[in-house]
Amino acid sequence: MNARPIDHLVLPVAELALARSRLSELGFTVAPDAFHPFGTANACVFLPDGTYLEPLAIANRRHASAAAKRGNVFTARDLAFRKAKMSQGLSALVVATVDAAADHERFKLRGVSAGDILEFSRGVKMPDGSKTEASFRLAFAGDERAPDFFLFSCQRVNPLPADRGELERHANAVTGLSEIVPSAPAPGEFAPLMEQVLMTEAEIEPYLVRLAAANARIRIARDQDIEAEFALAPIPDAGGLRGRAVIFKTADLAVTEIILAANDVAFVRREGRVLVQAAPGQGAMFGFEE
């Protein structure tokens, strides 16, 4: 069984302009705004390893609500996340697939399906002003005990341009994803869900679950352990699975520090990493390591 690679991460934000400003301060190059046909919009950060961040905002609440009522899992989960918690965070982990339809059937068979498959297309504007269209097919997985975090597989039917040039060059020297860190009161409860989506076997310890995607690590730990490791504030009414931290690979950690300092971004050095607490436009802890 070959482990799936992470495709991207979904990061709900209140406004794309705020996310663009914050992510630029962190040294990332941010793509132009792009709009989904169901009321949401994004301003992605494309990484050299082929993954990307998807800061996601509501562009048209009426359209998004109508899509959710029609069974659009993507908008329904996003709206529920915003209503229950806040307007920003890390809400979904997405893996790449070549057959979302087959994933959907497998998710249903294994009891982890989160709803109907979704197919859509959206326009893509490149830095040189040229335009193209990207098409996607999504298969959703989740656990009713984790309303604030879900997973899906993404088939790029008509892929985004492979050569994204300047969009993948970042002043902070980031080259890709290293580790995704959710937390849960009982991490082992969510190992089966992760295994089905990532197509890999979890290493399960009493208070820790480790999984290896094809291109990054996933570590689920107890809420209190993650909070101690990253100096995070406790989550009120903690329950289920929550996205807490994203660790990036950087080609030169000193360059990352210089960029953060130059942009007046507060950070701390801890155990070989540079850590930046979540802030408006950046809904999760960001860490950087070589």
N, C-alpha and C positions, 0 to 999 in steps of 0.2 A: 504494500500500500504506500503510494508516494504522497508525501505531505503536500498540501496545497500551499501556494504562496499567498501572502497578504496582498490584496489589490489596493485597498485604501481604507482610511478611517473617516468616519462621519463625526463632525464636530459642530453641533448646533451653536449658532451665535445670534445675538440680538439684531445686529446690522452688519452687512458685508463691509461697509466703509470702516467700521470699528475694527473688524477682523483684519482688514487690509492694513490698517495703520499699525496695529499691534504686531502682526506677523512680519511686517517690513522692519519694525524696530528690532525684532529678533534676528534679523538678517536673512529672511526668506524672500525670494522672488515670488510674487503672487500673480496668478493669471487674471485676465480680464473677467469680469462678471459674466456668468452664463445662467440661462434660465431654463428650468424644467417646464414641461407642458402642464404640470399639475400644481402650480402655485408656489414652488420653492425655487431658490436660486443659490448658486455657489460661486466662490472665488478660490480656485484650487491652488495648492502648492505641490508642484510636480517634482519628485525627487529622482536623482540619477539612477537609482536601483529599480525604477519602473513603478514604484508605489507612489501614492499621493495622499495629501490631506484634503478633505472636503469640508471647509467651513460652510455651513448651510444656514440660510436665512429664509424667512417667510416673505415672499415677494407679493403674493396676493392671497390673503387669508381666506377669502371667500372661495377661490378656486381650490386652495389646499383642503379646506373643510369639505367641499363637495367631492373631491377626489377620495378623501378618506371614507366618506359615507358610501362611496361606490366600491369600496374594498381595496383601495390602494394602501398597502401595508406600509410603504415608505413614508407617506405623508401622515398616516394615522399614528404611527409610532413616534414620529417627530412632534406632532401636535400634542400627543399625550405626555411626552417627555417635558415639553415646555410648560404644560399646564400643571403637572405634578411637582416639578422641581424648580427649574429656572430656565432662562432663555439661552443658556450655554452649558457646554459640557462635552464629554466624549460618549456618544450614544450607540455607536455601532462599529463592529469590526467586520471587514469585508474581504473575502477571499476570491481569487481569480478562478474561473472555471471555463471549460470549453463546451459544457453542456448543462445549462441551468435547468432545463426541463428534467433531465435525469436526476439532478440534485433534488429538485422539488419532489419527485416521486420517492426518492430515498428518505428525505426528511419526513414525509408523511408516513412512510413505512416504519420509521424509527420513533415516531411520536414526537418529533421536535419541530414540525412545520409551524411557521407563524402566520401562514395565510397564502393567498393565491399568488402565483407567479406574476411578475410585472415586466412588460416590454414597453420601451419608449425610445424616442430620439430627441436630441437637442442640438442646437447650433453651437459651434466652437469658433471663437475668434482668436486668431494667432497674433503674436506681437507685431508682425509685419502688416497687419490689417486684413490678411486673407481670412476667408471663412470656409468652414467645412461642417459636416454633420456627423455626429457620433450616435450610434445606436447600441442599446443595452438590453439584456434580459436578466432579471434578478429572481433568485429563489431564496425565500426567507426562512430563518430558523430562530427559535426562541424558547424560553421557559417561562411559564406563567408566574414562577417565583421571582423572576427578574424583569419587572416591567420597565426598568430604566436602562436596559442594555440588551441589544439583540445582534444577530449576525445574519449575513446573507452572502450568497455567492453571486458573482457578477460575471456574466458572459459579454464580452465586447463584440457584439455582432458586426458592427461597423466601427472599428477601434478609433480611439483618439490618435492623432498623428504620432508615429513612433519617434520621430526626431523633433523634440520640442525645444531644441537649441537653448536660447537664453532663459527659457522658463525653468530649466533644470540646473541653472548656475546660481548658487546662493552665496551671498557674501559671508555667511557664517560657516562656510566650508562643509555643510551637511551633505552627506552622500547617500543617506537612506535611513530606513528604520532599523533599530536594533532590538528593542523590547517593548511590548505592550503590557501594561500592568493594571488589570482590574482587581477589585477586592470584593470579598463576600464574607459574611459571618461564618459560613461553612463552605470553603472553597471546593471540597470534593463533590458537593452536590451538583456542580456545573461541569464536571469533567466529561460526562457522556455527551452533553450538548457540544462542547468544544471539539471532542473527538470526531463527531459526525460531520462537522463543518470543515475542520482542518484536515480530515482524513489521516489522522495520525494518532498514536497511542499516548495517553497522558502518563506522566510520572506523578503518582499520587503519594503524598506524605500526609501525616496527621493534620497539618494546618497549611498545606501548600500544594498547589498543582502546577506542574510545568509541562509545557507543550512546545514543540519545535515546528513552526511553519517552515516552508521551503526557504524563506528569506528573512525570517526574524524569529524571536522568541516570544512566548506568551507565558506570563506568570500570574497565577491567581493566588493571592494571599489573604489572610484575615484583615479585616478593616484596621484593627489596632496595629498590626504589624506594618502595613503600608503607611499608616499615619506616622508611626515612629521613624520609619526609614526615610521618608521624604519630608518630615516636619509638616504634615498636612493637618488641617483642622478636622475633628471628627464630623461625620455626616449625621445630622439629626435624623432620628427614626431610621437608622441604617437597616437595610434589608436587601436581600437579593444580590444581584451582581451589578457592580458600578464600575465605569471606566474612570481610572484615577490618574494614570501617568503614561506618557509616551517618551521613550528614550530613543534618541537619534544617534546615528553614527556620524562622526565628523572626521575629515581628513587631518585636521589640525586643531586641537582643542584650544591652543593659545590664540589662534585667529578667532575662534568663536568667542572667547572671553573679550578680546579687543573690540569686536563688533558690539557686543552687549554693553560694555562699558561706555563706548562712544555714543551709544543711543540712550544712555542713562537707564538701562534695564537692570533692575536689582537681581543678583544671583548669588549663589553660595557654591563653594567647592566642597564636595563630600565624596570620599572613597573613589577618587579617580573620575568623578563626574562633575559637570557644571549643571546646577539645578535652578530652574526658574519657576516660581510659583504661578499658578493660574491667575489671569487678570482679564478684564473685559476684552473680548475679542480672541482670547486664548483660554478655552474652557477647561483645560486640564494642566496638571504639572508637566512641564517639558524638561527633559534631561538630555545632556549631550555627553558623549564619550567617544574615545578613539577606538 
